[in-house]
């Protein structure tokens, strides 16, 4: 899965599940903190987003991705998902 595919999936979640205004889902806002003054996500919003991301991308995000504040912008979340996908060991 390519990074742009993950970003597109995140935009779908933010639009459809989180109710984010379409005007904020452009590249100029991809590095903005979701908990900052523009997006204004609450802790509960972030938990919901976390669960939606794991479900959509069928991944398990490690706690260090959250503790290091990587899971706090569109690009940051895309990077965390990429890391979780690349560290997944295929045991088949």
C-alpha positions in Angstrom: 0.0 0.0 0.0 1.4 3.4 -1.0 1.4 6.4 1.2 -1.0 8.3 -1.1 -3.5 5.4 -0.7 -3.2 5.7 3.1 -3.7 9.5 2.9 -6.8 9.0 0.7 -8.2 6.4 3.2 -7.5 8.8 6.1 -9.3 11.6 4.3 -12.3 9.3 3.8 -12.4 8.5 7.6 -12.0 12.2 8.5 -14.8 13.2 6.1 -17.3 10.4 6.6 -16.7 9.3 10.2 -15.3 12.3 11.9 -17.3 15.0 10.1 -14.3 17.2 9.2 -15.0 20.1 6.8 -13.9 19.3 3.2 -12.0 22.6 3.1 -9.6 21.3 5.7 -8.9 18.1 3.8 -6.3 19.6 1.5 -2.6 19.2 1.3 -1.9 22.6 3.0 -3.4 21.1 6.3 -1.8 17.6 6.2 0.9 18.6 8.7 -1.4 20.5 11.1 -2.0 18.9 14.5 -5.5 17.4 14.7 -5.7 18.5 18.3 -4.7 22.1 17.4 -6.7 25.2 16.7 -7.7 24.3 13.2 -9.1 20.8 13.6 -9.8 21.0 17.4 -10.0 17.2 17.9 -10.7 16.1 21.5 -9.1 13.1 23.3 -12.3 11.2 22.5 -12.1 12.2 18.8 -8.5 10.9 18.7 -9.5 7.6 20.2 -12.3 7.2 17.7 -9.9 8.1 14.9 -7.3 5.6 16.2 -9.9 2.8 16.2 -11.2 3.7 12.7 -7.7 3.8 11.3 -6.8 0.4 12.7 -10.0 -1.1 11.3 -9.8 0.5 7.9 -6.1 -0.4 7.3 -6.2 -3.7 9.2 -3.2 -2.8 11.3 -2.1 -2.7 14.9 -0.5 0.6 15.8 2.3 0.4 18.4 2.0 2.6 21.4 5.3 4.5 20.6 3.6 6.0 17.5 1.2 7.7 19.9 3.6 8.5 22.7 5.9 10.2 20.2 3.0 12.4 19.0 3.3 10.9 15.5 -0.4 10.1 15.5 -1.5 13.7 15.4 -1.6 14.9 11.8 -2.8 13.4 8.5 0.8 12.8 7.3 1.9 11.7 10.8 -0.9 9.1 10.9 -0.1 8.0 7.3 3.6 7.4 8.4 2.5 5.4 11.5 0.2 3.2 9.4 3.1 2.7 6.9 5.4 1.7 9.8 2.8 -0.7 11.2 2.3 -2.3 7.8 6.0 -2.7 7.1 6.8 -4.2 10.5 4.1 -6.8 10.2 5.5 -10.2 9.9 3.8 -12.5 7.5 3.7 -16.0 9.1 1.9 -17.8 6.2 
